[in-house]
Amino acid sequence: MRYIPIAKELYIKNRSKLATILKPKSVAVFNSNDIFPTNADGTMSFRQNNDLFYLSGIDQEETILIVFPDHPETKFREILFVKETNEHIAVWEGQKLSKNEAREASGIQSVYWVSEFQSVFTQLIFEANTIYLNTNEHVRSDNKVQTRDDRFIIWCKAKYPLHNYERLAPHMHFLRATKEQQEVEQIQTACTITEKAFNRILKFVKPGLKEYEIEAELWHEFIRCGSRGPAYQSIIASGKNACVLHYIENNKTCEDGDLLLLDIGAEYGNYNADLSRTIPVNGKFSVRQKAVYNAVLRVFKSAKQMLVPGNTLNNLNKEVGLLMEAELINLGLLNLQDVKNQNPISPLYKQYFMHGTSHHLGLDVHDVGDRNRPFEAGMVFTCEPGLYIPKENIGIRIENDILVTIGGPIDLMQNIPIEVEEIEEIMNSH
């Protein structure tokens, strides 16, 4: 691994929090992600299942975690199964975790090889009345690929049909939404790496570059700083491409006079950053571009102050919509009378600002969490208002990552240039 791992105390605490939620005499099972194939003998890079990582800190394929708080024998209350190294694996891939290394990383004392899972599981399963199984229940998930969790559900229900079954996902969404200090520190590191990459880009961008050349500068800085790479597919969108919300082709030429919308972020230790900035390709905003940019910036600053305990995403989006509505009227894009007569179910501002203002951030970029749950101290959200005006080739999004605290929002990206003047100054300083 490239990152400095979090100490095992975090994972011990996370498992303890889960244990208090589970029903009496129940067992919870978590599987690692697969290494997914490409073609021939190719594979994608491994990315651990975030729930298993949250509870164990184990960042290795073919891992299984069992949590069984009420088992009569202490050794069966937490069990970790890891992949055993053999001579072939050692030569071609390198050593896998030893049992002692897995104990040290996770804080779990009962560690077995994954090949022993079925025999161990058989010893304990009949002590349980309920089996908790894990699935991806993110509201925007559209997964068509069968996962290890999916296969385990089929196997487990066929082998043990008379047990009660419960869903783990709602509990994991609840727990993961509020971050411990060690998690915030990992997110902050990802944000700091992203800051370095953005500053590198500000000194690099000029007319005539391909969008992918700018993307390459990002990769360089991310990896140089110990990141595995981007937290998600980077958006490097110049000119009219900035009005395509999830533009990822990144293959056009940046023209003089264009704006360049960047939606970028590094990952670090499986935690993620998510930054958006819009900059002028030639280093100087036009009068109109500056007016639209500052309108979005004013909304951003107001919206950030709403990320406080007790607020909700629904209320935040409603209030930000009203702010954006006023800015659009001032920009001459909406008519005051039309706004007064609009259908409240489909407000006119959504022609120009069609996405939400915030989402949870953590082990997933669009992290898990209940949208109706009031904000609590320790939650991390993005704040990302935007305006998109295709007929003017203007697309502007401004986004930082915000920690909710009792004392008010803390901007984890507060050092990243955001004002028109500082962006222009840096772009013209070399």
Secondary structure, DSSP 8 states (H G I E B T S, - for coil): --S----HHHHHHHHHHHHHHS-TTEEEEEE-----B-STT-B------HHHHHHH----SS-EEEE-TT-SSGGGSEEEEE----HHHHHHT-----HHHHHHHH--SEEEEGGGHHHHHHHHHTT-SEEEE-----TT----S--HHHHHHHHHHHH-TTSEEEESHHHHHHHHHS--HHHHHHHHHHHHHHHHHHHHHHTT--TT-BHHHHHHHHHHHHHHTT--SBSS--EEEEGGGGGSTT-----SB--TT-EEEEEE-BEETTEE--EEEEEETTS---HHHHHHHHHHHHHHHHHHTT-STT--HHHHHHHHHHHHHHHHHHTTSS-HHHHHTS-TTS-GGGGT--S-S--B-SSSSS----TTS---TT-EEEE--EEEEGGGTEEEE-BEEEE--TT--EETTTTS--SHHHHHHHHT--
